[in-house]
Every structure is written in structure tokens, then in C-alpha cells.
């Protein structure tokens, strides 16, 4: 009889096959395996639709974000500039206009509301391309390495900008440092990567969308699973779900830009559903006097306004200001967090009248406004000459026929058309004309 052991694999060979089989099984379960991602929804057409929506939406976000930054007039005076090292990134800055008076309300409301609404689209887009993050080998060439780096900046930048923006809307400052420079510099990094990605992918996306229907397969589709699971939702249904999520966020956030019943629908924003109270002063407040550290002693009978200019320095009590010519203007309050009020009727002394009294010359650089507030940024702000000269710019003493409440800036506050809310300084103590 022959030795049957001669026809059997040696122990080392058998172990090698066993280990190889187990290794294959393990590799098939890793995210880098083609069969790991099995959703039948993924595909280049599904991703292309989301990409086109983001292309339009993020472009609007970037432009309105730059306009928001320009509205602060950061090149006017260091007190307005929260990004002093911006260099060439501030190339586009211009003198922010005072008209139309609802300009900042529109641009910033659009910026914030659109940013919230695009969250489901962004998350769906990232989900649709997540298999490509695990593709092996991670780098195939120098060009591929550069593309991967740009994608890292794109994805990281998108998440950073959306997260910091959403946290700022919710008044949650969990990130280190100031929101302003973080969001500003992050926007430029993200948008540079976004433009590079769009230049590479938009032509391909257009060709893919023109080549067939959403449910049709594309030859060599790198996102389509080779072994998809049974479908529970079509691609069209998935897009409808994403759209419904965006619509829900729109409904529950956009109302904070309006007064009345619509504001009560804005349950996802801190300046949304909460009603500020009844009466002529019953419109939205960003920061209460208590939160700003303002006390009755600082704003009571001992308060006066100091006005300084080329003609000298003057002091006025509130009764003396009330004895001056009073003017009215219907202006909204609009804040960087995206909330705003409808037009309120403000009444007080025109800034240009106070400027004339201080000897403020035509074409002078502007006005420095200081508050008794001691906590938080923007205790001092600078206004441009066009803002000082506008007949609607007031040192307001009353609103809607009633004297200001302490929360709305009593005894006096600045109100300027089309300016961000932080430039409409409350609890004003000093006005310095022409010293910028």
C-alpha cells in the first residue's frame, strides 16, 4: 500500500490556505472592500444631483458671508476688525451702504437660513461618497495625492464652517477663540478647495446627468455597489427625503426673521419661538442688560452723553437730548445670527445734528461710538461718514412711541439703516466724531 500522506497537503501549506481564507474574509468586511458598501441608492447620478444643489447653495453662502463681513466695515477702524491679519483676503472690502435700509436683514437672513437648509443636502452628499474615502491604495500618484488633499480640505472645511455657523446661531461657543476669525479664515480655505473640486467635477456631473435617468446605471460607476442590498428606497425617494428634511429646517428656522405668528414656528433657533414680551418694546432682544452687565445705577439719573469733536467736548443729560429736535425713522434690527425684526419706529436726535454741533467736517473719517457695557465684544464700534450723514441714523431715545427699556438700550442707543445689529450700540455713553 502506498503512503496516503504523500497526497495530503503538508501542515504548513494547509495552514497557509486556512489563514489566507480567513484573511480574505476579514478583508471583505473592511470598508475598503468593494462589497462593503451595499446601498443601492449610491451612484454618480445621485451624487451629481446633490453636488449641483450644493454648487449653487454654497456659492450664495460664500457671497453673502463676504457681504456680512463687509457690513462690519472692518477696514474703517481696528475696533470693528476681528481679523487684523487678513491681508489680501480683504481685497474686496467696500464702504457698506445705508440703503436699502433692509439690506443687511436680507443678506444675513439669507446666509443663515440657507446654511441651515443645506445641512441635509451636505450630509447626504458626504454619505454618498464615503466609500471613496476608504479606497485602496490611498495614494496612486502625485496627482491623486493632491486630489485627496483637496478633498480633505473640502470635507473638513465644509464640516468646520457648518458646525461653527450652527453653533454661533445657537449662541454656543464651544470652539476655541473668537467665532469671527475662525469662520472667516475657514471660509476662504473651504471655498478654495470647493472651487478646485467644482472645476474638476462639474463637467463630469453635467455629462452624467445628461446621459440618462436617475435610476439608470452608469458603466464603471465607482460609487455603485457591485452587490447591492435589496432596495427599500429609490434614488428619487432618497432625494425627496433629503428635500423634505431641508424644507422642515426651513420652516422651523426662517420665522426668526419675521415678527408675529411666523416667529413662533422658528423652534430651532434661540431667537425664534421665544416671545420678547408685549408692548411697544416687545420685539426681539439679542442680549439683555443683565447679560451685558448693565445696572440701573449706570443708566439712571447720573447718566450723561459725552459728545466730542473738533469743536470741543460736550455733555448732555437725557432731558437735554429730549429737548433737541426729534426725528423718527422706521428701521429693523438684524443680527449676525440671522434673526431680525420688522421695522420699528425709532425716535431721537439725528447723528448728523450731533456731528454738526461737534464741528464734524464734511468728508471726515467717521464716528467712534462707546457704550457703558463692560462685557463682550463690540463695546466700541466705528461708523462711516455715510452712516453718520444719513438722515435716518439716530441716537434713539424712544421706540414705537414709548421710551426705551433698559434691555433695548435705555437711556440712548444708536440705530443706523442697513447696519448689523452689533453696530447699533446700546447704552451709549460717548460719541467721538472725526477721530478715526
C-alpha positions as CSV (number, residue, x, y, z in Angstrom):
1,X,0.0,0.0,0.0
2,X,1.2,3.5,-0.8
3,X,1.5,6.1,1.9
4,X,-1.7,8.3,1.7
5,X,0.1,11.1,3.5
6,X,2.1,11.8,0.3
7,X,-1.2,13.1,-1.4
8,X,-2.2,15.3,1.6
9,X,-1.1,18.9,1.9
10,X,1.7,19.4,4.4
11,X,0.7,21.1,7.6
12,X,2.4,24.4,6.7
13,X,0.5,24.5,3.3
14,X,-2.8,23.7,4.9
15,X,-2.3,26.4,7.5
16,X,-1.4,28.9,4.8
17,X,-4.6,28.2,2.9
18,X,-6.6,28.5,6.1
19,X,-5.0,31.8,7.1
20,X,-5.4,33.1,3.5
21,X,-9.1,32.2,3.6
22,X,-9.6,33.9,6.9
23,X,-7.7,37.0,5.7
24,X,-9.9,37.2,2.6
25,X,-12.9,37.0,4.8
26,X,-11.6,39.8,7.1
27,X,-10.7,42.0,4.1
28,X,-14.2,41.6,2.6
29,X,-15.6,43.0,5.8
30,X,-13.4,46.1,5.8
31,X,-14.7,49.5,4.4
32,X,-12.1,49.3,1.7
33,X,-13.7,46.1,0.2
34,X,-15.9,46.8,-2.9
35,X,-18.8,44.8,-1.4
36,X,-18.8,46.5,2.0
37,X,-21.0,49.4,0.9
38,X,-24.2,47.8,-0.4
39,X,-26.8,50.6,-0.5
40,X,-28.5,50.6,-4.0
41,X,-29.1,54.3,-3.6
42,X,-25.4,55.3,-4.1
43,X,-24.3,56.2,-7.6
44,X,-22.7,59.0,-9.6
45,X,-26.1,60.4,-10.7
46,X,-27.4,60.6,-7.2
47,X,-24.2,62.3,-6.1
48,X,-24.3,64.7,-9.1
49,X,-27.7,66.0,-8.2
50,X,-26.7,66.8,-4.7
51,X,-23.5,68.3,-6.0
52,X,-25.3,70.7,-8.3
53,X,-27.6,71.9,-5.4
54,X,-24.5,72.5,-3.2
55,X,-22.7,74.2,-6.0
56,X,-25.4,76.9,-6.2
57,X,-26.1,77.0,-2.5
58,X,-22.6,77.2,-1.2
59,X,-21.8,79.9,-3.8
60,X,-24.6,82.0,-2.4
61,X,-23.4,81.3,1.2
62,X,-19.9,82.4,0.4
63,X,-21.0,85.6,-1.3
64,X,-23.5,86.6,1.4
65,X,-20.8,85.7,4.0
66,X,-18.4,88.1,2.4
67,X,-21.1,90.8,2.4
68,X,-21.8,90.2,6.1
69,X,-18.1,90.7,6.8
70,X,-18.1,93.9,4.7
71,X,-21.1,95.2,6.6
72,X,-19.0,95.5,9.7
73,X,-16.7,98.0,7.9
74,X,-13.6,96.2,9.3
75,X,-11.2,98.4,7.2
76,X,-12.6,101.6,8.9
77,X,-11.1,101.2,12.4
78,X,-9.4,98.4,14.4
79,X,-12.4,98.2,16.9
80,X,-14.5,96.8,14.0
81,X,-11.8,94.5,12.7
82,X,-11.8,91.0,14.2
83,X,-9.4,89.6,11.6
84,X,-6.5,92.0,11.6
85,X,-4.2,89.6,9.8
86,X,-6.5,89.0,6.8
87,X,-4.1,90.7,4.3
88,X,-5.2,90.1,0.7
89,X,-8.3,88.3,1.8
90,X,-9.9,91.7,2.5
91,X,-9.3,92.9,-1.1
92,X,-13.0,93.3,-1.9
93,X,-14.0,95.4,1.1
94,X,-16.0,98.5,0.3
95,X,-17.9,101.2,2.2
96,X,-21.2,99.5,3.4
97,X,-24.2,101.5,2.2
98,X,-27.1,102.7,4.3
99,X,-29.8,101.8,1.7
100,X,-31.9,100.0,1.2
101,X,-32.5,100.0,4.9
102,X,-33.3,96.3,4.9
103,X,-30.1,95.3,3.1
104,X,-28.3,93.5,6.0
105,X,-31.6,91.9,7.1
106,X,-31.9,90.3,3.6
107,X,-28.3,89.3,3.1
108,X,-27.6,87.8,6.6
109,X,-31.1,86.3,6.8
110,X,-30.4,84.5,3.5
111,X,-26.9,83.5,4.6
112,X,-28.0,81.8,7.8
113,X,-31.3,80.4,6.7
114,X,-29.8,78.9,3.5
115,X,-26.9,77.4,5.6
116,X,-29.4,75.7,7.9
117,X,-31.5,74.4,5.0
118,X,-28.5,72.9,3.2
119,X,-27.5,70.7,6.1
120,X,-29.4,67.6,4.9
121,X,-28.0,68.1,1.4
122,X,-24.4,68.3,2.7
123,X,-24.8,65.2,4.9
124,X,-26.4,63.3,2.0
125,X,-23.6,64.3,-0.3
126,X,-20.9,63.2,2.2
127,X,-22.8,59.9,2.8
128,X,-23.0,59.3,-1.0
129,X,-19.2,59.5,-1.5
130,X,-18.0,58.0,1.8
131,X,-16.8,54.7,0.1
132,X,-14.2,56.7,-1.8
133,X,-12.6,57.7,1.4
134,X,-11.6,54.1,2.1
135,X,-10.4,53.2,-1.4
136,X,-7.0,51.3,-1.5
137,X,-4.3,52.2,-2.2
138,X,-4.9,55.6,-0.6
139,X,-2.5,57.3,-3.0
140,X,-1.8,56.1,-6.6
141,X,0.2,59.1,-7.9
142,X,1.2,62.6,-7.2
143,X,-1.9,63.9,-8.9
144,X,-4.1,61.5,-6.9
145,X,-2.4,62.6,-3.7
146,X,-3.1,66.3,-4.5
147,X,-6.8,65.4,-5.2
148,X,-7.0,63.5,-1.9
149,X,-5.6,66.6,0.0
150,X,-8.1,68.9,-1.7
151,X,-10.9,66.5,-0.7
152,X,-9.6,66.6,2.9
153,X,-9.7,70.4,2.9
154,X,-13.1,70.3,1.2
155,X,-14.8,67.9,3.6
156,X,-13.0,69.2,6.7
157,X,-13.7,72.8,5.6
158,X,-17.4,72.1,5.0
159,X,-17.9,70.4,8.3
160,X,-16.0,73.2,10.1
161,X,-17.9,76.0,8.5
162,X,-21.3,74.5,9.0
163,X,-20.6,73.4,12.6
164,X,-19.2,76.7,13.7
165,X,-22.0,78.6,11.9
166,X,-24.7,76.4,13.5
167,X,-23.1,76.8,17.0
168,X,-23.0,80.6,16.6
169,X,-26.7,80.6,15.7
170,X,-27.4,78.7,18.8
171,X,-25.2,81.1,20.8
172,X,-23.0,78.1,21.8
173,X,-19.3,79.0,21.7
174,X,-17.7,75.6,22.2
175,X,-14.8,76.2,19.8
176,X,-11.6,77.9,21.0
177,X,-11.1,81.5,20.0
178,X,-13.4,84.0,18.5
179,X,-16.1,83.0,16.0
180,X,-15.3,85.8,13.6
181,X,-11.7,84.9,12.6
182,X,-12.4,81.2,12.7
183,X,-15.4,81.4,10.4
184,X,-13.7,84.0,8.1
185,X,-10.4,82.1,7.5
186,X,-12.2,78.8,7.4
187,X,-14.5,80.1,4.7
188,X,-11.6,81.0,2.5
189,X,-9.9,77.6,2.9
190,X,-13.1,75.8,2.3
191,X,-14.1,77.8,-0.7
192,X,-10.7,77.5,-2.4
193,X,-11.0,73.7,-2.1
194,X,-14.6,73.9,-3.2
195,X,-13.7,75.8,-6.4
196,X,-10.9,73.3,-7.2
197,X,-13.3,70.4,-6.7
198,X,-16.0,72.1,-8.8
199,X,-13.6,72.7,-11.6
200,X,-12.8,69.0,-11.7
201,X,-16.2,67.5,-11.1
202,X,-18.8,69.8,-12.6
203,X,-18.2,68.9,-16.2
204,X,-18.3,65.2,-15.3
205,X,-21.5,65.8,-13.3
206,X,-23.2,67.6,-16.2
207,X,-22.3,64.7,-18.6
208,X,-23.6,62.1,-16.2
209,X,-26.9,63.9,-15.6
210,X,-27.5,64.4,-19.4
211,X,-26.7,60.7,-20.2
212,X,-29.7,59.1,-18.6
213,X,-32.3,58.9,-15.8
214,X,-31.6,59.0,-12.1
215,X,-32.4,55.3,-11.6
216,X,-30.2,54.1,-14.6
217,X,-26.8,52.6,-14.0
218,X,-23.6,54.2,-15.4
219,X,-20.9,51.9,-16.8
220,X,-18.0,51.8,-14.5
221,X,-19.8,53.7,-11.7
222,X,-17.3,53.9,-8.9
223,X,-20.0,54.6,-6.3
224,X,-22.4,51.9,-7.3
225,X,-22.2,48.7,-5.2
226,X,-21.2,45.5,-7.1
227,X,-23.5,43.6,-4.8
228,X,-26.3,45.9,-3.7
229,X,-28.8,45.1,-1.0
230,X,-32.5,44.8,-1.9
231,X,-33.8,48.3,-2.4
232,X,-36.0,49.8,0.3
233,X,-35.9,53.3,-1.1
234,X,-35.3,54.5,-4.7
235,X,-32.8,57.2,-5.5
236,X,-35.7,59.6,-6.3
237,X,-37.2,58.7,-2.9
238,X,-33.9,59.4,-1.2
239,X,-33.7,62.8,-2.9
240,X,-37.3,63.5,-1.8
241,X,-36.4,62.6,1.8
242,X,-33.4,65.0,1.7
243,X,-35.6,67.7,0.3
244,X,-38.2,67.2,2.9
245,X,-35.6,67.5,5.6
246,X,-34.4,70.7,4.2
247,X,-37.9,72.0,3.9
248,X,-38.5,71.1,7.6
249,X,-35.4,73.0,8.6
250,X,-36.5,76.0,6.5
251,X,-39.9,76.1,8.2
252,X,-38.5,75.8,11.7
253,X,-35.8,78.4,11.3
254,X,-36.8,81.1,8.8
255,X,-39.5,82.5,11.0
256,X,-37.0,84.2,13.3
257,X,-36.6,86.8,10.6
258,X,-40.2,87.9,11.0
259,X,-42.4,89.1,13.8
260,X,-45.8,87.6,14.7
261,X,-47.0,84.0,14.1
262,X,-44.1,83.1,11.8
263,X,-41.6,83.6,14.6
264,X,-43.4,81.0,16.8
265,X,-42.6,78.4,14.1
266,X,-38.8,79.0,14.5
267,X,-38.4,76.4,17.2
268,X,-34.8,75.5,16.3
269,X,-33.3,79.0,16.9
270,X,-32.9,80.8,20.3
271,X,-34.3,84.0,18.8
272,X,-37.2,82.1,17.3
273,X,-40.2,80.9,19.2
274,X,-39.5,82.8,22.4
275,X,-41.6,85.9,22.5
276,X,-39.8,89.0,23.9
277,X,-42.9,90.3,25.6
278,X,-45.9,92.6,24.9
279,X,-46.0,96.4,24.4
280,X,-44.1,98.9,22.2
281,X,-40.7,97.4,23.3
282,X,-42.0,93.9,22.8
283,X,-39.6,92.9,19.9
284,X,-36.6,90.7,19.8
285,X,-33.5,91.4,22.0
286,X,-30.2,89.8,21.4
287,X,-28.6,90.5,24.8
288,X,-30.4,91.7,27.9
289,X,-29.0,94.4,30.1
290,X,-28.3,91.8,32.8
291,X,-26.3,89.6,30.4
292,X,-24.3,92.6,29.4
293,X,-23.6,93.6,33.0
294,X,-25.6,96.8,32.7
295,X,-27.0,98.2,36.0
296,X,-29.7,100.8,36.8
297,X,-27.0,102.9,38.5
298,X,-25.0,103.3,35.3
299,X,-28.1,104.3,33.3
300,X,-30.1,106.3,35.8
301,X,-30.2,110.0,36.7
302,X,-26.4,110.2,36.9
303,X,-26.0,109.2,33.2
304,X,-24.9,111.7,30.6
305,X,-23.7,111.5,27.0
306,X,-20.3,112.9,26.0
307,X,-20.1,114.3,22.5
308,X,-16.6,115.1,21.3
309,X,-15.3,116.6,18.0
310,X,-13.2,119.4,16.5
311,X,-15.4,122.0,18.2
312,X,-14.8,120.6,21.6
313,X,-16.3,118.3,24.2
314,X,-20.0,118.5,25.3
315,X,-22.1,116.7,27.9
316,X,-25.8,116.1,27.6
317,X,-28.3,114.6,30.1
318,X,-31.2,112.6,28.8
319,X,-33.7,115.6,29.3
320,X,-31.3,117.8,27.4
321,X,-31.3,115.4,24.5
322,X,-35.1,115.1,24.6
323,X,-35.2,118.9,24.3
324,X,-33.4,118.8,21.0
325,X,-35.2,118.4,17.6
326,X,-36.5,114.9,17.5
327,X,-36.8,112.8,14.3
328,X,-38.3,109.4,13.5
329,X,-37.2,106.5,11.3
330,X,-38.7,103.1,10.6
331,X,-35.8,100.6,10.8
332,X,-35.3,96.9,11.6
333,X,-32.7,95.2,13.9
334,X,-30.8,92.5,12.1
335,X,-28.2,90.3,13.8
336,X,-25.3,88.2,12.6
337,X,-27.1,85.1,13.9
338,X,-29.6,85.6,11.2
339,X,-32.6,86.8,13.2
340,X,-34.2,90.2,12.6
341,X,-37.3,92.2,13.5
342,X,-39.7,94.1,11.3
343,X,-39.4,97.9,11.0
344,X,-39.7,99.6,14.4
345,X,-40.4,103.3,14.8
346,X,-37.4,104.9,16.4
347,X,-37.3,108.5,17.6
348,X,-34.4,110.6,18.8
349,X,-31.6,113.0,17.8
350,X,-30.1,112.7,14.3
351,X,-26.4,111.7,14.4
352,X,-25.7,114.3,11.8
353,X,-27.1,117.0,14.0
354,X,-24.8,115.9,16.9
355,X,-22.0,115.8,14.3
356,X,-22.7,119.4,13.3
357,X,-22.7,120.5,16.9
358,X,-19.3,118.8,17.5
359,X,-17.9,120.6,14.4
360,X,-17.6,117.4,12.4
361,X,-16.4,118.4,8.9
362,X,-17.7,117.1,5.6
363,X,-15.8,114.0,4.4
364,X,-14.3,113.2,7.9
365,X,-13.5,109.6,8.6
366,X,-16.4,108.7,10.8
367,X,-17.7,108.2,14.3
368,X,-16.5,106.2,17.3
369,X,-19.4,105.0,19.5
370,X,-18.8,103.8,23.0
371,X,-21.1,102.1,25.4
372,X,-21.2,101.7,29.2
373,X,-21.2,97.9,28.6
374,X,-18.2,96.2,30.0
375,X,-18.8,92.6,28.9
376,X,-18.4,91.1,25.5
377,X,-17.2,92.4,22.1
378,X,-18.3,95.5,20.3
379,X,-18.4,97.7,23.3
380,X,-16.9,100.3,21.0
381,X,-17.8,100.5,17.3
382,X,-16.9,102.8,14.4
383,X,-19.4,104.1,11.8
384,X,-18.6,105.5,8.4
385,X,-19.3,109.1,7.3
386,X,-22.2,107.9,5.1
387,X,-23.8,106.3,8.1
388,X,-23.4,109.5,10.2
389,X,-24.8,111.7,7.4
390,X,-27.9,109.5,6.7
391,X,-31.0,111.3,8.0
392,X,-32.3,108.0,9.3
393,X,-29.3,107.4,11.6
394,X,-30.4,108.3,15.1
395,X,-29.3,108.4,18.7
396,X,-32.6,106.8,19.6
397,X,-34.3,107.7,22.9
398,X,-37.7,106.0,22.3
399,X,-39.2,103.3,20.1
400,X,-42.8,102.8,18.9
401,X,-44.0,105.8,20.9
402,X,-42.5,104.7,24.3
403,X,-39.2,105.3,25.9
404,X,-36.6,102.6,25.5
405,X,-36.5,99.8,28.1
406,X,-33.2,99.0,29.7
407,X,-32.9,95.9,27.6
408,X,-33.3,97.9,24.4
409,X,-30.6,100.3,25.3
410,X,-32.0,103.0,27.7
411,X,-31.1,105.8,28.1
412,X,-29.9,106.1,24.5
413,X,-28.8,103.8,21.7
414,X,-27.6,104.2,18.1
415,X,-29.8,103.0,15.2
416,X,-28.4,103.0,11.7
417,X,-30.1,101.8,8.5
418,X,-28.8,98.5,6.9
419,X,-26.2,98.1,9.6
420,X,-25.5,94.8,11.6
421,X,-27.2,94.7,15.0
422,X,-23.9,95.0,16.8
423,X,-23.2,98.4,15.2
424,X,-26.5,99.7,16.6
425,X,-24.9,100.2,20.0
426,X,-27.0,100.2,23.1
427,X,-26.4,102.1,26.4
428,X,-24.3,104.7,24.6
429,X,-22.1,106.9,26.8
430,X,-19.8,108.6,24.3
431,X,-19.7,109.8,20.7
432,X,-16.4,110.9,19.2
433,X,-16.7,112.5,15.7
434,X,-13.8,112.5,13.3
435,X,-11.2,110.8,15.5
436,X,-10.8,107.6,13.5
